[in-house]
């Protein structure tokens, strides 16, 4: 499978590029700066200069791919422009390109942003992007991980429509989020599903097959 990953230079996206290559996929990582190419190309990825906030850069970037992943993030700045509009722009470009498979990395809580006690703007932006993708007609999957950590990951998760609890009890390693992204690409049971997930006791591929 030829996979295009937006957000390939981010903390999760960079690991997803590596995991996808390890799984035998051809990967193109989106970069916004020339100096970002080298790291991705060194691990076997192709790169393409584009920007999710500039729709005109996306059509040629994703042409010829079998699946598109949105793993970009604003890190709290320009939330609506990146987390909402950027995801929408990439979704639209995917449709124009005739690509059916679209995986959106969202956030735990995006399904019910009205309950967010903090980062409400961020949650509403994620929610609006999720809702748009759900109505796109694409073979979409929306991934909503818990609080991210820099641990190595355990390769096992638990999934659900909604988790309630303290953030420290609802964590998952970025490495495992990347594994979920890559595994979901080829798991048909995840198509048309939006779900939350945290570290758990079920091997990732098995857990996704039960979503």
N, C-alpha and C positions, 0 to 999 in steps of 0.2 A: 504494500500500500504506500502511495505517495502522500505524505502528510505535511501540511503547512501549519506552522505554529507561530501565532502572534503572541508576543511576550516572551520570545525565546531567550532573551538576555536577562529575564527576571529570575528570582530565586527558585520558583517552582518551574517556570518554563525551561530554564537551562537544564534542569534535571530531567524534565520530560523529553527534551531533545535526545539526551543520552540514552534514556530508557527505550525510546522508540527506535533508535538505531540498533541498540542491543537486541530488540525484538525482531529485527530484520526489515524494518520499514525504511523507505527513503524519506528523508526529512529536509524541509526547507525552513530555516529559521528567519523570521522577520527581524531586521535590524533597522535602527533609525540613524546610526552613526557609522561611518566607514571603519572606525577603529574597533567596532564590535564584531566585525566579521571573523577575525583571526581565531578567536577562541572557539566559535562554533564550527568553523571549517576544520580546525585541528582534530575534532572528534568525529569528523565524517559527515557533517551536515553541509548542505548548500545554504546560501544566504541570499536574501533579497531586501533591498532598501525600500521601505514603505513605512506608513504611519497610519494607524487605525483612525486617527482624528482627521485624516485627509483622504476622503473616499476615492479621489481620483488616482491614488497610488496603489489601490488594492487589486483592481481587476487583473492587471498583468502579473501581479505578484502571486496570485493563487491559481492562475490558469494551469491546467494540466495535472492538478492534484486530485486525489480521491477523497480526502477528508481535510477539514479545516478545524483548528483548535484556537479558541480565544483564551489565552492565559495571561493577557496583559492586565496591568493594574496601575492606578494613579498614585498609590501609596499616600492617599489623603489629599493630594493636590489635583485640581481640575477633575474632580470626581465625576461630574455629569458629562464632561467632554470625553473622558477616557472610559470610565466604567459603564456608562450608559450609552452614549452616542458612539463610542468606539466599537462596542459590541454590536450595536445595530448596524453600523457601517459595514462591518465584516460579514455579518449575516446577509445583508443585502447583496454584497459582492459575491458571496457564495451562491446565492440564488441565480444571479446573473451569469455566473460561470457554469451553471448546470451541475454543480457539485451537490450531492444530497446529504452527505454526512457532516454534521456540525456539532462540536463538543464545546460547551461554554463552561469555563471555570467561574463559578459564582461564589457565594459565601453563605455559611450557616446564618439563618435569620432572614435571608432575602425573600423567603416565602411569606413572611409576616412582618414587614418593616415597621408597622405601627407599634409593635411591642419593643422596639429597640430603645433602650434607655440612653444610649450614647450613639455616636456616629450615625445619626438618623439620615443625614444627607446621603451618606455612603450606602446605607441599606435601601433607601428609596431608589437610588440610581441602579443598584443591582437588581432590585425587584422589577423595575421598568424594563431593563434589558432582558431579564428572564421572561417576562410576559410577552415581549416582542418576539423573541425566538420561538416561544411555544406556539405562536400563531403564524409562523413563517412557512409552514408546509415542508420544511426540511426534516431529515431524519436526525432530530436533535437529541442531545443528552445534556442535562444541566446538573453540574456537580457542585454541591454545597458543603465544603469541608468545615470542620470545627476550627478552633484556635490553632494556628500553625506553630510548629516548633522546628528546631534545627537538628533533631535527633536523626539517627540513621534510619529509623522506621523498622517496623516489625513484619511488614508484608501481610498484615491481617487487619480487618476493619469490622465495624458494625454499621449498618445503614438504617435509615428510617425517614419518615416524612418530616418529623420534627423532634428535636431533642431539647429538653429543658433542664437547665442546671447551671452550675458555675463554670466559667470559662476554663478553669484549670482542670475540670473533670471532663471536658469535651475537647480534648486536644488530638492532633494528628501531625505526624512529621511531614514536612514538605516532600521528602523522598517518597512517602507513601501516597501523597496526593498525586505526585507525578506518575507513580505506578498505576493509580486508578485512572488517570487520564488515558494512558497508553492502553491499558486493558479494556477500557470502555469502548475504544475505537472499534474493536472487533467482537464485542459482546452484544448480540442482537437484543438481548433482554433489556438493555439500557436505553434502547431507542424509544423516544417519547416519554422518558422518565426524568423527573427532577427529584433529587433526594439529598438528604444530609448524610454525612458519614464522619466517623471518628475512629480512633484506634480501637480495635476489638479483637475478637478471637476467631474470626472466620477468614480464611485465606482470600485474598482480594478477588481472584477470578471466580471463586465459588460464591462469594458474597454478591458480586455483580450479576451472576446468573440467577440469583434469587430475588433481585430487586423487583 
